[in-house]
Structure formats: structure tokens, C-alpha cells
Amino acid sequence: MTSFFSGFVIFMILGYMSQHSNLPISEVATQGPGLVFVVYPEAIATLPGATFWALIFFLMLLTLGLDSSFGGSEAILTALSDEFQWLRRHRELFVAMLFTVYFVVGLASCAQFNIVFGLVAYQPLKYDDYEYPWPANFIGWCVALSSILCIPGFAIFGMLTTPGTFKEVRKQWLTIRRDKKTLDEFLSFFLSF
């Protein structure tokens, strides 16, 4: 049902943009993520109350994603429960295990694996058929590395300026310090709510 209503919204926006720019719909519409993240925000920005409509539009995208995720999960759960009867008796445990697998697989998109994959499969930045020149890519890498290199840079600086032998410094930096006072203050702050 959500997809049905979103179809109305999408084609109304395309019609509005076509009318507003005096172009046929075939030239206004693009495929893929460009349609959602480039064309629609541009169309919504021209509407009165653009902030409200943008909020509603991206809330709709969120609910569409969640709806699709739960629908796909239910298909997997039903198919496996029909095949293996013992899963039906422990449905709650099976659902918890399935979503734990989803969580672990999703971590690959959020953790360092994504960074490593991006470096290995790197391609120059493109938008449609336009490939950005190398200075644009270089500036992008500089901006990205400016925040990433602060972490190992601070660690190296701290290890070099800490007094003691290399073995003592390494032990000091790799040992977890438990500051009871800070931990108590942290816990009392959150427990006060």
C-alpha cells in the first residue's frame, strides 16, 4: 500500500517538474538513486513549505525501506519455518538470530571493511557521464584524510612524547585504564533521568 501511494507522489512530482521546466517527463526523469536524491529534492525545494514537504518525503523513504526490509524478512522466516518444523516452535529465537545476522552483516557497511573495500575498488568520481578532474578527486581525498589521519597521528605523537622505554610506553598505551570517579559520574548522570 505504501508503494502504491508513493507512486502517486513520484509521478505527481515528475509532472510538476515537467510543467515547471517545460521539458517532457522523459527528460526530467532519471533512473537509480539520482531520481530520489537529486531530482525530488530539487522539485520539493520549489514547493511552498519546502521544509515540511522534504521532511515528509524523506520520512516516506524511511518507511518504504523499513517496510521492504520487514517484508523480505517475513518471507525468509516463513519459508524456513515451513521447511523446518522445529523453527516454528522457537520462532522468537529464530527471529532474534536472523536479525542478529542482519546486524552483523550491516556492520560491514558501517565499519572499517567499507573503507578498505572503497580503497580497493576505487574509481574516480563521476556524475552521469561527467568525470571529475583529478584536482577535485585530490581535494576530496585531502578532506577525507584530514579527519582520518588525526587518530593515528595523535597516537604516534602521544607515544613519542610519553617518557619511558618503548616497552613501557607500549604497555601504558595498550592498557585499559578504569577511572572509577569518571565512571561513577557518567553512570550517575544517566541514572538521574
Secondary structure, 3 states (H helix, E strand, C coil): CHHHHHHHHHHHHHHHHHHHHCCCHHHHCCCCHHHHHHHHHHHHHCCCCHHHHHHHHHHHHHHHHHHHHHHHHHHHHHHHHHHCHHHHHCHHHHHHHHHHHHHHHHHHHHCHHHHHHHHHCCCCCEECCEECCHHHHHHHHHHHHHHHCHHHHHHHHHHHHCCCCHHHHHHHHHCCCCCHHHHHHHHHHHHCC
